[in-house]
Amino acid sequence: MSSAKKTAQVTEEVDVALVGGGIMSATLGAMLRELEPSWTQMVFERLDGPALESSSPWNNAGTGHSALCELNYTPEKNGRIDATKAFGVNEKFQVSRQFWAHQLNNGILTDPKAFINQVPHVSFAQGSIQVDYLKRRYELLKDNHMFPGLEFSDDDAVFQEKLPLMSKGRDFNSKKVAISWTDAGTDVNFGALAKQFFTAAKASGTEIRYGSEVIDIKRDGANWKVYAKNVHTGDYSVIRAKFVFVGAGGYALDLLRKAGVKEVAGYAGFPVSGLWLRAKNSELISQHQAKVYGKAAVGAPPMSVPHLDTRVIDGEKGLLFGPYGGWSPKFLKKGSYLDLFKSIRPDNIPSYLGVAAQEFGLTKYLVSEVLKDFEQRVETLKEYVPSADPADWETVIAGQRVQVIKPAAAPRFGSLEFGTTLINNPEGNIAGLLGASPGASIAPAVMVELIERCFGEHMIQWGPKLQEMIPSYGETLAKNVKLYDEMWEYTQKTLKLEQ
């Protein structure tokens, strides 16, 4: 510990300290401001603005993850398609829609078109095996109320009508193709969403400290001391907080360790980076209007499932393909190359060794992806856009993700998890978020779970307000068709998603 940090004194006290200026902190802050308007909040962000890491629109696919087209949520096991994960993530995204609609009605969010737009979601199958799987998936989901307007076709003419850009130059005789789609999908700009939340937070009195990196969190009786360093001046500050949320992306694990949160013992992080190909030709961009998801390559992580994405960012339409898997020891896009090595501890070495032994296919996949040059990436793109001209595309760096490696009881080692993991201590006065997709899409559902875990003594008082924010709170939309239909109509109208 530096002498400057040692001598730093507590200068302010707040009820809630939010570490990280992305959509997670923005969402929790908005909920707590409504539940307890008298509580003071402070946000710390190491970069010079909000939503510049994972929440940045160019650092993620912007898919409103509701399992309408993402095939990794409906895996096939022993010849049977399991839709359990699909129903779960769909339900959580409905919570997001309700919360955003409520915030719009209350004037916290101001412009739905700036952060959410209707874009068809399409599943794409190539070859007889995939086509058979996609048809069986469609039969399983088509009559379910949570997958409105789901369609399927293996007719080449329908493919050409729905996906003209993907049809140009395609030899339909060489490989059978099929699609399943719904027009009810969405594209979400989580960066714009976070910015609207933070604008409202600042107006309500929340202090947001940009360029302020939290470097340590220490116990202070029943409270916490949050140590922050100004990245420009090098000055240290110490804030005392009653509750701390660590939404610092890949850095969350290290900060929870420093805070002495025993619940993260044995946990480790596996960083995965990525690249996009971004279309530069406006005429080409206009020929595609959908988010098209295919099957992941064998051994590829779910975040590397190939997809051709229509994006709506700052009112302009864009087109991305990828992401191409990669590897970097950084835990954040603007992190350090030493991040991975600094994260290794005696308690999580078995977890790392377990993943190294079990995930050889993933390692092989990432190595092959890293070695690809631009021309090879374009060749992969041609599986989706056969007529792709390299001159129309450019490479952009996608966001950095840290997949969770969960510890396992002896004699087993750790396991690599693909998802979002919430961690909190028994007292419920500190919590953090680990992992990646579906992440931002289900932020409100994750924060409701955090509130239930950490603020149980307030739930009798807060229950009615949570019900107001999220009308389906306490219900299961997968089982309550009438309520689902009501909430769908309400959110479609409020979020201006009606066709």
C-alpha positions in Angstrom: 0.0 0.0 0.0 1.5 3.4 -1.0 2.1 6.0 1.6 -0.3 8.4 -0.1 -3.1 5.8 0.1 -2.2 5.0 3.7 -2.5 8.6 4.8 -5.7 9.3 2.8 -8.6 10.1 5.1 -12.4 9.5 4.8 -13.8 12.7 3.3 -17.4 11.7 2.7 -20.0 9.2 3.7 -22.7 7.7 1.4 -25.4 5.1 1.8 -24.6 3.4 -1.5 -21.3 3.3 -3.5 -21.5 2.0 -7.0 -18.3 0.8 -8.6 -18.4 1.0 -12.4 -20.2 3.4 -14.8 -22.0 0.8 -16.9 -25.5 -0.4 -17.2 -25.4 -2.6 -14.1 -24.6 0.2 -11.7 -27.0 2.5 -13.6 -29.8 0.0 -13.2 -29.2 -0.7 -9.5 -28.9 3.0 -8.8 -32.2 3.8 -10.5 -34.0 1.1 -8.5 -32.6 2.1 -5.1 -33.3 5.8 -5.8 -37.0 4.9 -6.3 -37.1 2.5 -3.3 -35.2 4.8 -0.9 -35.1 8.4 -2.3 -33.4 9.6 0.9 -30.3 7.3 0.5 -27.2 9.0 -0.9 -25.3 7.4 -3.8 -21.9 7.9 -5.4 -20.7 6.3 -8.6 -17.0 5.6 -9.4 -15.8 5.1 -13.0 -12.2 4.7 -14.0 -12.7 6.0 -17.5 -13.7 9.5 -18.4 -17.3 8.9 -19.2 -20.2 6.4 -18.7 -20.6 3.1 -20.5 -17.2 3.0 -22.3 -16.4 -0.7 -21.5 -18.8 -3.6 -22.0 -21.9 -1.3 -22.2 -20.5 0.6 -25.2 -22.7 -0.2 -28.2 -19.7 -1.3 -30.3 -18.4 -3.6 -27.6 -21.5 -5.9 -27.6 -24.0 -7.2 -30.1 -26.9 -5.2 -28.6 -29.2 -8.2 -28.7 -32.2 -8.0 -26.4 -31.5 -11.5 -25.3 -34.8 -13.3 -25.0 -33.8 -16.6 -26.7 -35.9 -15.8 -29.8 -33.0 -16.6 -32.1 -30.0 -17.6 -29.9 -29.5 -21.3 -30.4 -27.2 -21.8 -27.4 -30.3 -21.3 -25.1 -31.9 -24.4 -26.7 -29.2 -27.1 -26.6 -29.8 -30.6 -27.8 -29.2 -33.3 -25.2 -29.6 -37.0 -26.1 -31.7 -36.2 -29.1 -34.0 -33.9 -27.1 -34.1 -30.1 -27.3 -34.0 -28.5 -23.9 -35.7 -25.1 -23.8 -35.3 -24.5 -20.0 -32.6 -21.8 -20.5 -34.7 -20.2 -23.2 -37.7 -19.7 -21.0 -35.5 -18.5 -18.2 -33.7 -15.8 -20.2 -36.9 -14.8 -22.0 -38.7 -14.2 -18.6 -35.8 -12.1 -17.4 -35.8 -9.9 -20.5 -39.5 -9.3 -20.0 -38.6 -7.9 -16.6 -36.1 -5.5 -18.4 -38.8 -4.3 -20.7 -41.2 -3.6 -17.8 -38.6 -1.8 -15.8 -37.6 0.4 -18.7 -41.2 1.1 -19.5 -41.8 2.2 -15.9 -38.7 4.4 -16.0 -40.0 6.1 -19.2 -43.4 6.7 -17.6 -41.7 8.3 -14.6 -39.5 10.5 -16.8 -36.2 8.9 -15.7 -35.6 7.5 -19.2 -36.6 10.0 -21.8 -36.2 8.6 -25.3 -36.9 4.9 -26.0 -35.8 5.1 -29.6 -32.3 6.1 -28.5 -31.8 2.7 -26.7 -34.3 0.2 -28.1 -35.6 -0.6 -31.6 -37.5 -3.4 -33.1 -35.3 -5.6 -35.3 -36.3 -9.1 -36.4 -34.5 -12.0 -34.7 -33.5 -14.9 -37.1 -32.0 -18.3 -36.4 -29.9 -19.6 -39.4 -29.2 -23.3 -40.1 -26.9 -24.8 -42.7 -26.8 -28.4 -43.7 -29.3 -31.2 -43.1 -28.4 -31.8 -39.5 -28.8 -28.1 -38.5 -31.9 -27.7 -40.5 -33.5 -30.7 -38.8 -32.6 -29.3 -35.4 -34.0 -25.9 -36.2 -37.3 -27.3 -37.4 -37.7 -29.4 -34.2 -36.8 -26.3 -32.2 -39.5 -24.3 -34.0 -42.1 -27.1 -33.4 -41.2 -27.0 -29.7 -41.5 -23.2 -29.3 -44.0 -22.0 -32.0 -47.2 -22.3 -29.9 -45.6 -20.8 -26.7 -46.9 -17.3 -25.9 -43.3 -16.1 -25.0 -42.2 -16.6 -28.6 -44.7 -14.5 -30.5 -44.9 -14.8 -34.2 -42.2 -17.5 -34.5 -42.0 -18.8 -38.1 -39.9 -21.4 -39.9 -39.0 -22.0 -43.5 -36.6 -24.2 -45.5 -37.9 -22.7 -48.7 -35.1 -20.9 -50.7 -37.5 -18.3 -52.0 -38.5 -17.3 -48.5 -34.9 -17.1 -47.5 -34.2 -14.8 -50.4 -37.2 -12.6 -49.5 -36.3 -12.3 -45.8 -32.5 -12.1 -46.1 -31.6 -10.6 -49.5 -28.0 -9.8 -48.5 -27.3 -13.3 -47.3 -28.9 -14.7 -50.6 -26.6 -12.9 -53.1 -24.2 -15.3 -54.6 -25.4 -18.2 -52.4 -25.5 -21.7 -54.1 -28.7 -23.1 -52.6 -28.1 -26.4 -54.3 -24.8 -27.1 -52.5 -26.0 -26.8 -48.9 -29.5 -26.9 -47.5 -30.5 -23.8 -45.5 -33.4 -22.9 -43.2 -34.4 -20.0 -41.0 -36.7 -19.5 -38.1 -37.6 -15.9 -37.3 -39.9 -13.5 -35.4 -40.3 -9.8 -36.1 -40.7 -9.2 -32.3 -36.9 -9.0 -31.6 -35.1 -5.9 -30.5 -31.7 -4.2 -30.8 -30.6 -2.5 -27.6 -28.0 0.3 -27.2 -27.0 -0.3 -23.6 -24.6 2.6 -23.7 -27.4 5.1 -24.5 -29.6 3.4 -21.9 -26.9 3.8 -19.2 -26.3 7.4 -20.1 -30.0 8.3 -19.7 -30.0 6.6 -16.3 -26.9 8.5 -15.2 -28.3 11.8 -16.5 -31.3 11.3 -14.2 -29.1 10.2 -11.3 -27.0 13.3 -11.5 -30.1 15.5 -11.6 -31.3 13.8 -8.4 -28.1 14.5 -6.5 -26.0 11.4 -7.2 -22.3 12.3 -7.5 -20.6 10.6 -10.4 -16.8 10.5 -10.3 -15.3 9.8 -13.7 -11.6 9.2 -14.0 -11.8 7.7 -10.5 -10.5 4.1 -10.2 -11.5 2.1 -7.1 -8.3 0.3 -6.0 -9.3 -1.1 -2.7 -12.3 -1.8 -0.5 -11.8 -2.4 3.3 -14.1 -3.2 6.2 -14.9 -0.3 8.5 -17.1 -1.8 11.2 -20.5 -2.3 9.7 -19.5 -0.1 6.8 -16.9 -0.1 4.0 -14.0 2.2 3.1 -13.8 2.7 -0.6 -10.3 3.8 -1.8 -10.2 5.6 -5.1 -7.4 7.0 -7.2 -7.8 9.9 -9.6 -6.3 8.5 -12.8 -5.2 12.0 -14.0 -3.7 13.5 -10.8 -2.8 10.4 -8.8 -4.6 11.8 -5.8 -6.3 9.3 -3.4 -9.7 9.7 -1.7 -11.6 7.5 0.7 -15.3 7.3 1.0 -17.2 5.5 3.7 -20.3 3.6 2.4 -23.0 1.5 4.1 -23.5 -0.7 0.9 -21.1 -1.3 -2.0 -22.0 -2.7 -5.4 -19.0 -3.8 -7.5 -20.1 -3.6 -11.2 -16.6 -3.3 -12.5 -16.7 -5.9 -15.2 -13.6 -8.0 -15.3 -12.1 -6.1 -12.3 -15.0 -7.1 -10.0 -13.5 -10.4 -8.9 -10.2 -8.7 -7.7 -12.1 -6.0 -5.8 -14.3 -8.5 -4.1 -11.2 -10.4 -3.1 -9.6 -7.2 -1.7 -12.8 -6.6 0.3 -12.4 -10.0 1.9 -15.7 -11.4 0.5 -15.2 -15.1 1.3 -17.9 -16.2 -1.2 -15.5 -15.6 -4.1 -12.9 -18.1 -2.7 -11.9 -20.5 -5.5 -13.4 -18.3 -8.2 -11.3 -17.4 -11.2 -11.7 -15.5 -14.5 -11.1 -16.6 -18.0 -10.7 -13.6 -20.3 -12.0 -13.8 -23.9 -11.6 -11.0 -26.4 -13.1 -10.6 -29.8 -13.2 -8.7 -33.1 -16.1 -7.6 -35.3 -16.2 -7.1 -39.0 -18.1 -3.8 -39.5 -19.7 -2.9 -42.8 -18.6 0.5 -44.3 -20.9 0.5 -47.3 -24.2 2.2 -46.5 -25.9 0.6 -49.5 -24.9 -2.8 -48.3 -26.1 -2.0 -44.7 -29.5 -1.0 -46.1 -29.9 -4.5 -47.6 -30.0 -6.3 -44.2 -32.6 -5.8 -41.5 -32.2 -8.5 -38.9 -30.1 -10.1 -36.2 -29.2 -13.5 -37.6 -27.7 -16.1 -35.2 -26.2 -19.4 -36.3 -24.5 -22.3 -34.5 -21.3 -21.9 -32.7 -18.2 -23.7 -33.9 -17.3 -26.8 -31.9 -15.4 -25.7 -28.8 -16.4 -22.0 -29.2 -17.7 -20.1 -26.2 -21.3 -18.8 -26.5 -20.1 -15.2 -26.9 -18.5 -16.3 -30.1 -21.7 -17.6 -31.7 -21.5 -16.1 -35.2 -24.2 -13.5 -36.0 -24.9 -10.9 -38.6 -26.3 -7.9 -36.7 -28.3 -4.9 -37.7 -27.5 -2.2 -35.1 -29.2 1.1 -34.4 -26.6 3.4 -32.8 -27.2 7.2 -32.3 -30.0 7.0 -34.8 -27.9 5.4 -37.5 -28.2 1.9 -38.9 -25.1 -0.3 -38.8 -24.1 -3.9 -39.6 -21.7 -6.1 -37.7 -20.5 -9.7 -38.2 -18.7 -11.8 -35.7 -17.5 -11.9 -33.0 -14.3 -13.6 -33.9 -12.9 -15.2 -30.7 -9.6 -14.1 -29.4 -7.6 -14.1 -26.3 -5.9 -11.5 -24.2 -4.8 -11.5 -20.5 -6.6 -8.2 -20.0 -9.8 -8.3 -17.8 -11.1 -5.1 -19.4 -10.7 -3.7 -22.9 -8.8 -0.8 -21.4 -7.1 -3.0 -18.8 -3.6 -4.3 -18.2 -1.8 -7.2 -19.7 -1.0 -8.3 -16.2 -4.7 -8.7 -15.2 -4.8 -12.5 -15.6 -1.6 -13.1 -13.8 -2.5 -10.8 -10.9 -5.7 -12.7 -10.4 -4.1 -16.1 -9.7 -4.3 -17.1 -6.0 -3.6 -20.4 -4.2 -7.3 -21.0 -3.8 -8.2 -20.6 -7.5 -5.2 -22.5 -9.0 -7.2 -25.8 -9.0 -10.0 -24.0 -10.8 -7.6 -22.8 -13.5 -6.1 -26.2 -13.8 -9.5 -27.8 -14.1 -10.5 -25.6 -17.0 -7.1 -26.1 -18.7 -7.7 -29.8 -18.6 -11.4 -29.8 -19.5 -11.6 -27.0 -22.1 -8.9 -28.2 -24.6 -11.4 -27.6 -27.5 -12.0 -24.0 -26.4 -8.2 -23.4 -26.2 -7.7 -24.9 -29.7 -10.6 -22.7 -31.0 -9.2 -19.5 -29.5 -5.7 -20.2 -30.9 -7.1 -20.8 -34.4 -9.1 -17.5 -34.2 -6.2 -15.5 -33.0 -4.1 -16.7 -36.0 -6.7 -15.6 -38.5 -5.9 -12.6 -40.7 -8.4 -10.2 -42.3 -8.8 -12.3 -45.4 -9.5 -15.5 -43.4 -12.1 -13.6 -41.3 -13.8 -12.5 -44.6 -13.9 -16.1 -45.7 -15.9 -16.9 -42.5 -18.2 -14.0 -43.2 -18.9 -15.5 -46.6 -20.8 -18.4 -44.9 -23.3 -15.7 -44.1 -22.7 -13.1 -46.9 -21.4 -15.1 -49.9 -20.9 -12.0 -52.0 -18.9 -10.1 -49.3 -16.3 -7.8 -50.7 -13.4 -7.2 -48.3 -13.4 -3.5 -49.4 -16.8 -3.1 -47.8 -15.7 -4.2 -44.3 -13.3 -3.2 -41.6 -12.1 -4.8 -38.4 -13.1 -3.3 -35.0 -12.2 -4.6 -31.6 -15.2 -6.0 -29.6 -15.4 -5.8 -25.8 -13.4 -7.8 -23.4 -15.3 -10.4 -21.4 -14.2 -12.5 -18.4 -16.0 -15.8 -18.2 -16.5 -17.1 -14.7 -14.6 -20.2 -13.5 -16.6 -21.6 -10.6 -14.8 -23.7 -8.0 -15.9 -27.3 -7.5 -15.6 -29.6 -4.5 -12.7 -32.0 -4.4 -11.8 -34.2 -6.2 -13.2 -32.2 -9.1 -11.7 -29.0 -10.4 -13.4 -25.8 -11.4 -15.8 -25.4 -14.3 -16.0 -22.7 -16.9 -19.5 -21.0 -16.8 -21.1 -19.0 -19.5 -23.5 -16.5 -17.9 -23.9 -13.9 -15.2 -23.1 -14.7 -11.5 -24.2 -12.5 -8.6 -22.0 -12.7 -5.4 -22.8 -11.1 -2.0 -21.6 -11.5 1.5 -23.8 -12.9 4.3 -24.5 -9.5 5.8 -25.7 -8.2 2.4 -23.7 -5.0 2.6 -21.5 -5.7 -0.4 -22.3 -7.5 -3.7 -20.7 -7.8 -7.1 -21.4 -9.2 -10.6 -19.2 -11.7 -12.5 -19.4 -13.1 -15.9 -20.8 -12.1 -19.3 -23.8 -12.7 -21.6 -26.8 -12.3 -21.2 -25.6 -9.7 -18.7 -26.9 -6.3 -19.7 -30.1 -7.7 -21.2 -31.2 -9.0 -17.9 -29.8 -6.3 -15.6 -33.1 -5.4 -13.9 -33.8 -9.1 -13.1 -30.3 -9.4 -11.6 -30.7 -6.3 -9.6 -34.1 -7.5 -8.2 -32.3 -10.6 -7.1 -29.6 -8.5 -5.5 -32.1 -6.4 -3.6 -33.9 -9.5 -2.3 -30.6 -11.0 -1.1 -29.0 -7.9 0.4 -32.0 -5.9 1.6 -34.3 -8.6 2.9 -35.3 -6.5 5.9 -36.8 -3.9 3.6 -38.8 -6.2 1.4 -42.1 -5.9 3.2 -41.9 -2.1 2.7 -40.4 -2.3 -0.8 -42.6 -5.1 -2.2 -45.4 -2.8 -3.5 -42.9 -0.4 -5.1 -41.1 -3.3 -6.8 -44.5 -4.4 -8.1 -45.1 -1.0 -9.5 -41.7 -1.0 -11.2 -42.2 -4.5 -12.5 -45.9 -5.5 -12.7 -45.1 -9.2 -13.1 -43.0 -9.2 -9.9 -43.8 -12.4 -8.0 -45.5 -14.0 -11.0 -44.1 -16.4 -13.6 -44.9 -15.2 -17.1 -44.1 -18.6 -18.5 -47.2 -19.9 -16.8 -49.4 -16.8 -16.7 -50.4 -16.2 -20.4 -52.9 -13.4 -19.6 -50.4 -11.4 -17.6 -47.7 -12.0 -20.3 -50.0 -10.6 -23.0 -50.9 -7.6 -20.8 -47.2 -6.9 -20.2 -46.3 -7.4 -23.8 -48.9 -4.9 -25.0 -47.9 -2.4 -22.3 -44.2 -2.6 -23.0 -44.6 -2.6 -26.8 -46.6 0.6 -26.6 -44.4 2.4 -24.0 -41.1 1.4 -25.6 -42.6 2.5 -29.0 -42.0 -1.0 -30.5 -45.4 -1.3 -32.1 -45.2 -1.8 -35.8 
